[in-house]
Amino acid sequence: MGTWQLVAVGLVMLLGLLGVLVPGVPGQAIVWAAVLWWSLEAPTSLAWGILIGATAMLLLNQALKPLLPSRRRHESGAPSRTLLVGGVAGIVGFFLVPVLGGIAGFVGGIYGMERTRLGSHRGGWASTRTVMRAVGLPVLVELFACLLVAGAWLGAVLWG
């Protein structure tokens, strides 16, 4: 697979990761489709293994979705950009500090936005807890599953 095709697959995957943060956009399906595209263009055993792992991970995420609270952003009182900033911080954190940086970046981004919005440390933490209970946990779980798939793909591309 050529360099430009890999870049295109990576951009589609990034679009899927950002799509997880936007209600109504099938971010998981976009991430999975990017892995499928890559595995069909580079049919190696590693590529097929990544596709099988991605499929299992995203199906497990879909099975766990009903067990998590539903996304009730309006109940949290936080603006949409709070989740967007938290999600982008989670994506960046995942790749800066592999795996655990995604969780820390997501929660830290939400806290930073809420502290800026409310103007106090105590109010920022209280609002962060409210946002995480109302909408953050389901978004974090879905984003984390997609980040694990993206990380596996990137690892296979760079070191495989």
SEFI-414669 format. One record per residue (C-alpha): chain; residue in one letter; x, y, z. Coordinates in nm, 3 decimals. Layout:
% residues N
<node><kette>A</kette><rest>a</rest><X>X</X><Y>Y</Y><Z>Z</Z></node>
...
//
This chain:
% residues 160
<node><kette>A</kette><rest>m</rest><X>0.000</X><Y>0.000</Y><Z>0.000</Z></node>
<node><kette>A</kette><rest>g</rest><X>0.138</X><Y>0.338</Y><Z>-0.098</Z></node>
<node><kette>A</kette><rest>t</rest><X>0.218</X><Y>0.623</Y><Z>0.135</Z></node>
<node><kette>A</kette><rest>w</rest><X>-0.069</X><Y>0.839</Y><Z>0.010</Z></node>
<node><kette>A</kette><rest>q</rest><X>-0.316</X><Y>0.556</Y><Z>0.060</Z></node>
<node><kette>A</kette><rest>l</rest><X>-0.191</X><Y>0.509</Y><Z>0.417</Z></node>
<node><kette>A</kette><rest>v</rest><X>-0.231</X><Y>0.881</Y><Z>0.479</Z></node>
<node><kette>A</kette><rest>a</rest><X>-0.585</X><Y>0.864</Y><Z>0.337</Z></node>
<node><kette>A</kette><rest>v</rest><X>-0.670</X><Y>0.567</Y><Z>0.562</Z></node>
<node><kette>A</kette><rest>g</rest><X>-0.527</X><Y>0.758</Y><Z>0.860</Z></node>
<node><kette>A</kette><rest>l</rest><X>-0.735</X><Y>1.065</Y><Z>0.776</Z></node>
<node><kette>A</kette><rest>v</rest><X>-1.051</X><Y>0.854</Y><Z>0.747</Z></node>
<node><kette>A</kette><rest>m</rest><X>-0.966</X><Y>0.699</Y><Z>1.083</Z></node>
<node><kette>A</kette><rest>l</rest><X>-0.916</X><Y>1.046</Y><Z>1.235</Z></node>
<node><kette>A</kette><rest>l</rest><X>-1.250</X><Y>1.150</Y><Z>1.091</Z></node>
<node><kette>A</kette><rest>g</rest><X>-1.406</X><Y>0.847</Y><Z>1.262</Z></node>
<node><kette>A</kette><rest>l</rest><X>-1.241</X><Y>0.935</Y><Z>1.593</Z></node>
<node><kette>A</kette><rest>l</rest><X>-1.378</X><Y>1.287</Y><Z>1.574</Z></node>
<node><kette>A</kette><rest>g</rest><X>-1.714</X><Y>1.143</Y><Z>1.464</Z></node>
<node><kette>A</kette><rest>v</rest><X>-1.741</X><Y>0.961</Y><Z>1.795</Z></node>
<node><kette>A</kette><rest>l</rest><X>-1.765</X><Y>1.305</Y><Z>1.958</Z></node>
<node><kette>A</kette><rest>v</rest><X>-2.047</X><Y>1.428</Y><Z>1.733</Z></node>
<node><kette>A</kette><rest>p</rest><X>-2.394</X><Y>1.285</Y><Z>1.800</Z></node>
<node><kette>A</kette><rest>g</rest><X>-2.542</X><Y>1.112</Y><Z>1.498</Z></node>
<node><kette>A</kette><rest>v</rest><X>-2.209</X><Y>1.044</Y><Z>1.325</Z></node>
<node><kette>A</kette><rest>p</rest><X>-2.119</X><Y>0.672</Y><Z>1.317</Z></node>
<node><kette>A</kette><rest>g</rest><X>-1.761</X><Y>0.717</Y><Z>1.435</Z></node>
<node><kette>A</kette><rest>q</rest><X>-1.705</X><Y>0.350</Y><Z>1.517</Z></node>
<node><kette>A</kette><rest>a</rest><X>-1.826</X><Y>0.241</Y><Z>1.174</Z></node>
<node><kette>A</kette><rest>i</rest><X>-1.594</X><Y>0.490</Y><Z>1.005</Z></node>
<node><kette>A</kette><rest>v</rest><X>-1.294</X><Y>0.368</Y><Z>1.206</Z></node>
<node><kette>A</kette><rest>w</rest><X>-1.381</X><Y>0.007</Y><Z>1.126</Z></node>
<node><kette>A</kette><rest>a</rest><X>-1.427</X><Y>0.090</Y><Z>0.755</Z></node>
<node><kette>A</kette><rest>a</rest><X>-1.081</X><Y>0.250</Y><Z>0.750</Z></node>
<node><kette>A</kette><rest>v</rest><X>-0.927</X><Y>-0.068</Y><Z>0.895</Z></node>
<node><kette>A</kette><rest>l</rest><X>-1.123</X><Y>-0.277</Y><Z>0.645</Z></node>
<node><kette>A</kette><rest>w</rest><X>-0.998</X><Y>-0.061</Y><Z>0.357</Z></node>
<node><kette>A</kette><rest>w</rest><X>-0.639</X><Y>-0.097</Y><Z>0.478</Z></node>
<node><kette>A</kette><rest>s</rest><X>-0.664</X><Y>-0.473</Y><Z>0.526</Z></node>
<node><kette>A</kette><rest>l</rest><X>-0.813</X><Y>-0.521</Y><Z>0.178</Z></node>
<node><kette>A</kette><rest>e</rest><X>-0.537</X><Y>-0.312</Y><Z>0.019</Z></node>
<node><kette>A</kette><rest>a</rest><X>-0.256</X><Y>-0.473</Y><Z>0.219</Z></node>
<node><kette>A</kette><rest>p</rest><X>-0.373</X><Y>-0.834</Y><Z>0.258</Z></node>
<node><kette>A</kette><rest>t</rest><X>-0.119</X><Y>-0.967</Y><Z>0.505</Z></node>
<node><kette>A</kette><rest>s</rest><X>-0.182</X><Y>-1.187</Y><Z>0.806</Z></node>
<node><kette>A</kette><rest>l</rest><X>-0.108</X><Y>-0.888</Y><Z>1.032</Z></node>
<node><kette>A</kette><rest>a</rest><X>-0.364</X><Y>-0.673</Y><Z>0.850</Z></node>
<node><kette>A</kette><rest>w</rest><X>-0.629</X><Y>-0.943</Y><Z>0.878</Z></node>
<node><kette>A</kette><rest>g</rest><X>-0.543</X><Y>-0.992</Y><Z>1.245</Z></node>
<node><kette>A</kette><rest>i</rest><X>-0.587</X><Y>-0.619</Y><Z>1.309</Z></node>
<node><kette>A</kette><rest>l</rest><X>-0.921</X><Y>-0.629</Y><Z>1.125</Z></node>
<node><kette>A</kette><rest>i</rest><X>-1.040</X><Y>-0.925</Y><Z>1.332</Z></node>
<node><kette>A</kette><rest>g</rest><X>-0.927</X><Y>-0.756</Y><Z>1.654</Z></node>
<node><kette>A</kette><rest>a</rest><X>-1.090</X><Y>-0.427</Y><Z>1.553</Z></node>
<node><kette>A</kette><rest>t</rest><X>-1.414</X><Y>-0.605</Y><Z>1.472</Z></node>
<node><kette>A</kette><rest>a</rest><X>-1.412</X><Y>-0.786</Y><Z>1.807</Z></node>
<node><kette>A</kette><rest>m</rest><X>-1.330</X><Y>-0.467</Y><Z>2.000</Z></node>
<node><kette>A</kette><rest>l</rest><X>-1.600</X><Y>-0.259</Y><Z>1.833</Z></node>
<node><kette>A</kette><rest>l</rest><X>-1.861</X><Y>-0.536</Y><Z>1.864</Z></node>
<node><kette>A</kette><rest>l</rest><X>-1.778</X><Y>-0.567</Y><Z>2.235</Z></node>
<node><kette>A</kette><rest>n</rest><X>-1.820</X><Y>-0.191</Y><Z>2.267</Z></node>
<node><kette>A</kette><rest>q</rest><X>-2.161</X><Y>-0.215</Y><Z>2.098</Z></node>
<node><kette>A</kette><rest>a</rest><X>-2.262</X><Y>-0.495</Y><Z>2.334</Z></node>
<node><kette>A</kette><rest>l</rest><X>-2.160</X><Y>-0.289</Y><Z>2.639</Z></node>
<node><kette>A</kette><rest>k</rest><X>-2.336</X><Y>0.028</Y><Z>2.522</Z></node>
<node><kette>A</kette><rest>p</rest><X>-2.676</X><Y>-0.060</Y><Z>2.676</Z></node>
<node><kette>A</kette><rest>l</rest><X>-2.508</X><Y>-0.106</Y><Z>3.016</Z></node>
<node><kette>A</kette><rest>l</rest><X>-2.379</X><Y>0.252</Y><Z>3.017</Z></node>
<node><kette>A</kette><rest>p</rest><X>-2.590</X><Y>0.559</Y><Z>3.088</Z></node>
<node><kette>A</kette><rest>s</rest><X>-2.737</X><Y>0.720</Y><Z>2.778</Z></node>
<node><kette>A</kette><rest>r</rest><X>-2.591</X><Y>1.039</Y><Z>2.640</Z></node>
<node><kette>A</kette><rest>r</rest><X>-2.783</X><Y>1.319</Y><Z>2.813</Z></node>
<node><kette>A</kette><rest>r</rest><X>-2.573</X><Y>1.622</Y><Z>2.731</Z></node>
<node><kette>A</kette><rest>h</rest><X>-2.851</X><Y>1.869</Y><Z>2.809</Z></node>
<node><kette>A</kette><rest>e</rest><X>-2.882</X><Y>1.737</Y><Z>3.166</Z></node>
<node><kette>A</kette><rest>s</rest><X>-2.517</X><Y>1.814</Y><Z>3.233</Z></node>
<node><kette>A</kette><rest>g</rest><X>-2.549</X><Y>2.179</Y><Z>3.139</Z></node>
<node><kette>A</kette><rest>a</rest><X>-2.217</X><Y>2.172</Y><Z>2.957</Z></node>
<node><kette>A</kette><rest>p</rest><X>-2.186</X><Y>2.315</Y><Z>2.607</Z></node>
<node><kette>A</kette><rest>s</rest><X>-2.106</X><Y>2.085</Y><Z>2.315</Z></node>
<node><kette>A</kette><rest>r</rest><X>-1.757</X><Y>2.226</Y><Z>2.280</Z></node>
<node><kette>A</kette><rest>t</rest><X>-1.669</X><Y>2.088</Y><Z>2.624</Z></node>
<node><kette>A</kette><rest>l</rest><X>-1.702</X><Y>1.731</Y><Z>2.497</Z></node>
<node><kette>A</kette><rest>l</rest><X>-1.530</X><Y>1.822</Y><Z>2.172</Z></node>
<node><kette>A</kette><rest>v</rest><X>-1.228</X><Y>1.967</Y><Z>2.355</Z></node>
<node><kette>A</kette><rest>g</rest><X>-1.225</X><Y>1.670</Y><Z>2.593</Z></node>
<node><kette>A</kette><rest>g</rest><X>-1.234</X><Y>1.430</Y><Z>2.299</Z></node>
<node><kette>A</kette><rest>v</rest><X>-0.956</X><Y>1.604</Y><Z>2.110</Z></node>
<node><kette>A</kette><rest>a</rest><X>-0.747</X><Y>1.614</Y><Z>2.429</Z></node>
<node><kette>A</kette><rest>g</rest><X>-0.817</X><Y>1.242</Y><Z>2.473</Z></node>
<node><kette>A</kette><rest>i</rest><X>-0.704</X><Y>1.165</Y><Z>2.119</Z></node>
<node><kette>A</kette><rest>v</rest><X>-0.384</X><Y>1.367</Y><Z>2.161</Z></node>
<node><kette>A</kette><rest>g</rest><X>-0.323</X><Y>1.221</Y><Z>2.507</Z></node>
<node><kette>A</kette><rest>f</rest><X>-0.367</X><Y>0.866</Y><Z>2.377</Z></node>
<node><kette>A</kette><rest>f</rest><X>-0.080</X><Y>0.909</Y><Z>2.134</Z></node>
<node><kette>A</kette><rest>l</rest><X>0.144</X><Y>1.115</Y><Z>2.365</Z></node>
<node><kette>A</kette><rest>v</rest><X>0.113</X><Y>0.879</Y><Z>2.663</Z></node>
<node><kette>A</kette><rest>p</rest><X>-0.004</X><Y>0.553</Y><Z>2.507</Z></node>
<node><kette>A</kette><rest>v</rest><X>-0.337</X><Y>0.416</Y><Z>2.629</Z></node>
<node><kette>A</kette><rest>l</rest><X>-0.371</X><Y>0.589</Y><Z>2.969</Z></node>
<node><kette>A</kette><rest>g</rest><X>-0.315</X><Y>0.932</Y><Z>2.818</Z></node>
<node><kette>A</kette><rest>g</rest><X>-0.647</X><Y>0.897</Y><Z>2.637</Z></node>
<node><kette>A</kette><rest>i</rest><X>-0.842</X><Y>0.877</Y><Z>2.960</Z></node>
<node><kette>A</kette><rest>a</rest><X>-0.639</X><Y>1.149</Y><Z>3.132</Z></node>
<node><kette>A</kette><rest>g</rest><X>-0.663</X><Y>1.376</Y><Z>2.828</Z></node>
<node><kette>A</kette><rest>f</rest><X>-1.039</X><Y>1.331</Y><Z>2.798</Z></node>
<node><kette>A</kette><rest>v</rest><X>-1.114</X><Y>1.405</Y><Z>3.164</Z></node>
<node><kette>A</kette><rest>g</rest><X>-0.848</X><Y>1.679</Y><Z>3.176</Z></node>
<node><kette>A</kette><rest>g</rest><X>-0.989</X><Y>1.849</Y><Z>2.868</Z></node>
<node><kette>A</kette><rest>i</rest><X>-1.339</X><Y>1.848</Y><Z>3.014</Z></node>
<node><kette>A</kette><rest>y</rest><X>-1.207</X><Y>1.981</Y><Z>3.345</Z></node>
<node><kette>A</kette><rest>g</rest><X>-1.012</X><Y>2.258</Y><Z>3.170</Z></node>
<node><kette>A</kette><rest>m</rest><X>-1.315</X><Y>2.370</Y><Z>2.972</Z></node>
<node><kette>A</kette><rest>e</rest><X>-1.545</X><Y>2.358</Y><Z>3.275</Z></node>
<node><kette>A</kette><rest>r</rest><X>-1.299</X><Y>2.544</Y><Z>3.497</Z></node>
<node><kette>A</kette><rest>t</rest><X>-1.262</X><Y>2.813</Y><Z>3.232</Z></node>
<node><kette>A</kette><rest>r</rest><X>-1.638</X><Y>2.833</Y><Z>3.183</Z></node>
<node><kette>A</kette><rest>l</rest><X>-1.724</X><Y>2.846</Y><Z>3.553</Z></node>
<node><kette>A</kette><rest>g</rest><X>-1.416</X><Y>3.032</Y><Z>3.676</Z></node>
<node><kette>A</kette><rest>s</rest><X>-1.339</X><Y>2.822</Y><Z>3.984</Z></node>
<node><kette>A</kette><rest>h</rest><X>-1.152</X><Y>2.506</Y><Z>4.072</Z></node>
<node><kette>A</kette><rest>r</rest><X>-1.426</X><Y>2.364</Y><Z>4.293</Z></node>
<node><kette>A</kette><rest>g</rest><X>-1.701</X><Y>2.437</Y><Z>4.041</Z></node>
<node><kette>A</kette><rest>g</rest><X>-1.487</X><Y>2.293</Y><Z>3.763</Z></node>
<node><kette>A</kette><rest>w</rest><X>-1.451</X><Y>1.956</Y><Z>3.939</Z></node>
<node><kette>A</kette><rest>a</rest><X>-1.817</X><Y>1.941</Y><Z>4.032</Z></node>
<node><kette>A</kette><rest>s</rest><X>-1.918</X><Y>2.019</Y><Z>3.676</Z></node>
<node><kette>A</kette><rest>t</rest><X>-1.666</X><Y>1.768</Y><Z>3.539</Z></node>
<node><kette>A</kette><rest>r</rest><X>-1.820</X><Y>1.495</Y><Z>3.756</Z></node>
<node><kette>A</kette><rest>t</rest><X>-2.166</X><Y>1.593</Y><Z>3.635</Z></node>
<node><kette>A</kette><rest>v</rest><X>-2.058</X><Y>1.590</Y><Z>3.270</Z></node>
<node><kette>A</kette><rest>m</rest><X>-1.883</X><Y>1.253</Y><Z>3.310</Z></node>
<node><kette>A</kette><rest>r</rest><X>-2.194</X><Y>1.101</Y><Z>3.470</Z></node>
<node><kette>A</kette><rest>a</rest><X>-2.439</X><Y>1.247</Y><Z>3.218</Z></node>
<node><kette>A</kette><rest>v</rest><X>-2.251</X><Y>1.201</Y><Z>2.893</Z></node>
<node><kette>A</kette><rest>g</rest><X>-1.878</X><Y>1.160</Y><Z>2.941</Z></node>
<node><kette>A</kette><rest>l</rest><X>-1.856</X><Y>0.793</Y><Z>3.034</Z></node>
<node><kette>A</kette><rest>p</rest><X>-2.036</X><Y>0.654</Y><Z>2.726</Z></node>
<node><kette>A</kette><rest>v</rest><X>-1.838</X><Y>0.887</Y><Z>2.499</Z></node>
<node><kette>A</kette><rest>l</rest><X>-1.512</X><Y>0.794</Y><Z>2.671</Z></node>
<node><kette>A</kette><rest>v</rest><X>-1.578</X><Y>0.420</Y><Z>2.638</Z></node>
<node><kette>A</kette><rest>e</rest><X>-1.663</X><Y>0.452</Y><Z>2.267</Z></node>
<node><kette>A</kette><rest>l</rest><X>-1.370</X><Y>0.685</Y><Z>2.200</Z></node>
<node><kette>A</kette><rest>f</rest><X>-1.132</X><Y>0.457</Y><Z>2.391</Z></node>
<node><kette>A</kette><rest>a</rest><X>-1.239</X><Y>0.152</Y><Z>2.190</Z></node>
<node><kette>A</kette><rest>c</rest><X>-1.183</X><Y>0.342</Y><Z>1.866</Z></node>
<node><kette>A</kette><rest>l</rest><X>-0.849</X><Y>0.474</Y><Z>1.993</Z></node>
<node><kette>A</kette><rest>l</rest><X>-0.734</X><Y>0.120</Y><Z>2.070</Z></node>
<node><kette>A</kette><rest>v</rest><X>-0.823</X><Y>0.018</Y><Z>1.714</Z></node>
<node><kette>A</kette><rest>a</rest><X>-0.646</X><Y>0.324</Y><Z>1.570</Z></node>
<node><kette>A</kette><rest>g</rest><X>-0.342</X><Y>0.257</Y><Z>1.788</Z></node>
<node><kette>A</kette><rest>a</rest><X>-0.324</X><Y>-0.105</Y><Z>1.674</Z></node>
<node><kette>A</kette><rest>w</rest><X>-0.350</X><Y>0.005</Y><Z>1.311</Z></node>
<node><kette>A</kette><rest>l</rest><X>-0.081</X><Y>0.270</Y><Z>1.356</Z></node>
<node><kette>A</kette><rest>g</rest><X>0.147</X><Y>0.022</Y><Z>1.531</Z></node>
<node><kette>A</kette><rest>a</rest><X>0.100</X><Y>-0.229</Y><Z>1.249</Z></node>
<node><kette>A</kette><rest>v</rest><X>0.173</X><Y>0.035</Y><Z>0.986</Z></node>
<node><kette>A</kette><rest>l</rest><X>0.482</X><Y>0.172</Y><Z>1.159</Z></node>
<node><kette>A</kette><rest>w</rest><X>0.636</X><Y>-0.146</Y><Z>1.299</Z></node>
<node><kette>A</kette><rest>g</rest><X>0.458</X><Y>-0.430</Y><Z>1.118</Z></node>
//
